[in-house]
Amino acid sequence: MLKSLLVASILLSCVACESISDDDLPDGAIQTGDDMYMVPVGTPDSNGCQLYRAHSPGKMVPQVIFYRRADGTFVVNKAEAACMSS
């Protein structure tokens, strides 16, 4: 009995991890990896740069501000952001 209860709880927890839908994610979330997303923070700043934060429903993420490069990757250095003039 205990063994079957343990197996059932493991299976249910696995199903819960896999059932993340778009409705469960913050607005504007951009998937960057397995269970990893970048989410826009507020509106673009005075230079037109959109700020992003990392988000994951099941993983720990760094608590820093990110910017987006022209190639779509994310960086913490604002000088590398696509919105900045050279």
Contact map, one row per residue, 1 for C-alpha under 8 A:
11111000000000000000000000000000000000000000000000000000000000000000000000000000000000
11111100000000000000000000000000000000000000000000000000000000000000000000000000000000
11111110000000000000000000000000000000000000000000000000000000000000000000000000000000
11111111000000000000000000000000000000000000000000000000000000000000000000000000000000
11111111100000000000000000000000000000000000000000000000000000000000000000000000000000
01111111110000000000000000000000000000000000000000000000000000000000000000000000000000
00111111111000000000000000000000000000000000000000000000000000000000000000000000000000
00011111111100000000000000000000000000000000000000000000000000000000000000000000000000
00001111111110000000000000000000000000000000000000000000000000000000000000000000000000
00000111111111000000000000000000000000000000000000000000000000000000000000000000000000
00000011111111100000000000000000000000000000000000000000000000000000000000000000000000
00000001111111110000000000000000000000000000000000000000000000000000000000000000000000
00000000111111111000000000000000000000000000000000000000000000000000000000000000000000
00000000011111111100000000000000000000000000000000000000000000000000000000000000000000
00000000001111111110000000000000000000000000000000000000000000000000000000000000000000
00000000000111111111000000000000000000000000000000000000000000000000000000000000000000
00000000000011111111000000000000000000000000000000000000010000000000000000000000000000
00000000000001111111000000000000000000000000000000000000000000000000000000000000000000
00000000000000111111100000000000000000000000000000000000000000000000000000000000000000
00000000000000011111110110000000000000000000000000000000000000000000000000000000000000
00000000000000000011111110000000000000000000000000000000000000000000000000000000000000
00000000000000000001111110000000000000000000000000000000000000000000000000000000000000
00000000000000000000111111000000000000000000000000000000000000000000000000000000000000
00000000000000000001111111000000000000000000000000000000000000000000000000000000000000
00000000000000000001111111101000000000000000000000000000000000000000000000000000000000
00000000000000000000001111111000000000100000000000000000000000000000000000000000000000
00000000000000000000000011111000000000110000000000000000000000000000000000000000000000
00000000000000000000000001111100000000110000000000000000000000000000000000000000000000
00000000000000000000000011111110000011110000000000000000000000000000000000000000000000
00000000000000000000000000011111000011100000000000000000000000000000000000000000000000
00000000000000000000000000001111111111000000000000000000000000000000000000000000000000
00000000000000000000000000000111110111000000000000000000000000000000000000000000000000
00000000000000000000000000000011111110000000000000000000000000000000000000000000000000
00000000000000000000000000000011111100000000000000000000000000000000000000000000000000
00000000000000000000000000000010111110000000000000000001111000000000000000000000000000
00000000000000000000000000000011111111000000000000000111101000000000000000000000000000
00000000000000000000000000001111101111100000000000000111000000000000000000000000000000
00000000000000000000000000001111000111110000000000011110000000000000000000000000000000
00000000000000000000000001111100000011111000000000011110000000000000000000000000000000
00000000000000000000000000111000000001111110000001111000000000000000000000000000000000
00000000000000000000000000000000000000111110000001111000000000000000000000000000000000
00000000000000000000000000000000000000011111000001100000000000000000000000000000000000
00000000000000000000000000000000000000011111100001100000000000000000000000000000000000
00000000000000000000000000000000000000000111111111100000000000000000000000000000000000
00000000000000000000000000000000000000000011111111100000000000000000000000000000000000
00000000000000000000000000000000000000000001111110000000000000000000000000000000000000
00000000000000000000000000000000000000000001111110000000000000000000000000000000001100
00000000000000000000000000000000000000000001111111000000000000000000000000000000001100
00000000000000000000000000000000000000000001111111100000000000000010000000000000111100
00000000000000000000000000000000000000011111100111110000000000000011000000000000000000
00000000000000000000000000000000000000011111100011111000000000001110000000000000000000
00000000000000000000000000000000000001111000000001111100000000001111000000000000000000
00000000000000000000000000000000000001111000000000111110000000111100000000000000000000
00000000000000000000000000000000000111100000000000011111000011110100000000000000000000
00000000000000000000000000000000000111100000000000001111100010000000000000000000000000
00000000000000000000000000000000001110000000000000000111111110000000000000000000000000
00000000000000000000000000000000001100000000000000000011111000000000000000000000000000
00000000000000001000000000000000001000000000000000000001111100000000000000000000000000
00000000000000000000000000000000001100000000000000000001111110000000000000000000000000
00000000000000000000000000000000000000000000000000000001011111000000000000000000000000
00000000000000000000000000000000000000000000000000000111001111100000000000000000000000
00000000000000000000000000000000000000000000000000000100000111110000000000000000000000
00000000000000000000000000000000000000000000000000001100000011111000000000000000000000
00000000000000000000000000000000000000000000000000001100000001111100000000010000000000
00000000000000000000000000000000000000000000000000111000000000111110000000010000000000
00000000000000000000000000000000000000000000000000111100000000011111000001111100000000
00000000000000000000000000000000000000000000000011110000000000001111100001111101100000
00000000000000000000000000000000000000000000000001010000000000000111110111100000110000
00000000000000000000000000000000000000000000000000000000000000000011111111100001110000
00000000000000000000000000000000000000000000000000000000000000000001111110000000110000
00000000000000000000000000000000000000000000000000000000000000000000111110000000000000
00000000000000000000000000000000000000000000000000000000000000000001111111000000000000
00000000000000000000000000000000000000000000000000000000000000000001111111100000000000
00000000000000000000000000000000000000000000000000000000000000000111100111110000000000
00000000000000000000000000000000000000000000000000000000000000000111100011111101100000
00000000000000000000000000000000000000000000000000000000000000011110000001111100000000
00000000000000000000000000000000000000000000000000000000000000000110000000111111100000
00000000000000000000000000000000000000000000000000000000000000000110000000111111100100
00000000000000000000000000000000000000000000000000000000000000000000000000001111100100
00000000000000000000000000000000000000000000000000000000000000000010100000101111110100
00000000000000000000000000000000000000000000000010000000000000000011110000101111111100
00000000000000000000000000000000000000000000000010000000000000000001110000000001111110
00000000000000000000000000000000000000000000001110000000000000000000000000000000111110
00000000000000000000000000000000000000000000001110000000000000000000000000000111111111
00000000000000000000000000000000000000000000000000000000000000000000000000000000011111
00000000000000000000000000000000000000000000000000000000000000000000000000000000000111
